[in-house]
Amino acid sequence: MTYSLEHSSPPHPYYASHYLRVGSYLTRSIAVQSLPSGALDIRPFTEETERTIFINGTIALVSPTCPLNETGEEPITLSELERLLSQHSSWQLLLPRETR
């Protein structure tokens, strides 16, 4: 039997941290994956699994139409976060060293 192997890139990792900041909002324990299409996959972070990179500190998502506001710390739920992410485009994931 002959098998054809297609070269494919490995899946992008999920980044998880204690906190995720979006605009002036702050949420706890969210994992974020940046997909090749440019979309984001977000989910609650409950445990480290394969392809999960845990970042100690706060990660952030920024968009040209939703800049980072580090002075506010309004809590946001997962459903509210999903709604906010759908209202903007061109999201970029910033890891702690990049948020300074």
C-alpha positions in Angstrom: 0.0 0.0 0.0 1.3 3.5 -0.9 0.8 6.4 1.4 1.1 10.0 0.5 2.4 12.3 3.1 1.4 16.0 2.9 3.6 18.5 4.5 1.6 20.6 6.9 2.6 23.1 9.5 2.1 22.1 13.1 -0.9 23.6 14.9 -0.3 27.0 16.5 0.0 26.8 20.3 -2.5 28.2 22.8 -1.1 30.9 25.0 -2.6 31.0 28.5 -1.9 33.2 31.5 -3.3 34.3 34.8 -4.8 37.3 33.1 -5.8 38.5 29.6 -6.2 42.2 29.0 -8.3 43.6 26.1 -8.7 47.3 26.0 -9.6 48.3 29.5 -11.0 44.9 30.3 -9.3 42.2 32.3 -10.3 38.5 32.5 -8.8 35.5 34.3 -7.6 32.2 33.0 -8.2 32.4 29.2 -6.2 30.5 26.6 -5.8 32.2 23.2 -4.8 30.6 19.9 -4.0 32.7 16.8 -5.2 30.8 13.8 -3.5 30.9 10.3 -6.6 32.6 9.0 -6.0 35.5 11.4 -8.9 34.6 13.6 -8.6 33.9 17.3 -9.7 30.9 19.2 -10.3 31.6 22.9 -11.4 29.2 25.6 -11.2 29.0 29.3 -7.9 27.8 30.6 -8.3 24.9 33.0 -5.1 22.9 32.6 -2.0 22.8 30.5 -2.3 20.4 27.6 -0.2 19.6 24.5 0.6 22.8 22.6 -0.3 25.1 25.5 2.3 27.6 26.6 1.6 29.1 30.0 2.8 32.7 30.4 3.3 33.9 34.0 1.8 37.3 34.1 -0.7 39.1 31.8 -1.1 38.6 28.1 -2.9 41.2 25.9 -4.9 41.4 22.7 -4.8 44.7 20.8 -6.4 45.9 17.6 -6.0 49.2 15.8 -9.6 50.0 16.7 -9.3 48.7 20.3 -6.1 49.9 21.8 -4.7 48.6 25.1 -5.6 50.7 28.2 -3.5 49.5 31.1 -5.1 51.9 33.6 -8.5 50.2 33.6 -9.3 46.8 35.1 -12.9 46.2 34.3 -13.8 42.5 34.6 -15.3 40.9 31.5 -16.9 37.5 31.1 -16.0 35.0 28.3 -19.2 35.8 26.3 -18.6 39.5 26.6 -15.0 39.0 25.5 -16.2 37.0 22.5 -18.6 39.8 21.5 -15.9 42.5 21.9 -13.5 40.4 19.8 -16.1 40.1 17.0 -16.6 43.9 16.9 -13.0 44.6 16.0 -10.4 43.1 13.6 -6.7 42.7 13.1 -6.1 41.4 16.6 -2.5 40.9 17.8 -1.5 38.9 20.8 1.1 40.6 23.0 3.1 38.6 25.5 4.2 40.3 28.7 7.5 41.5 27.5 5.8 43.1 24.5 3.1 44.9 26.6 5.6 47.3 28.2 
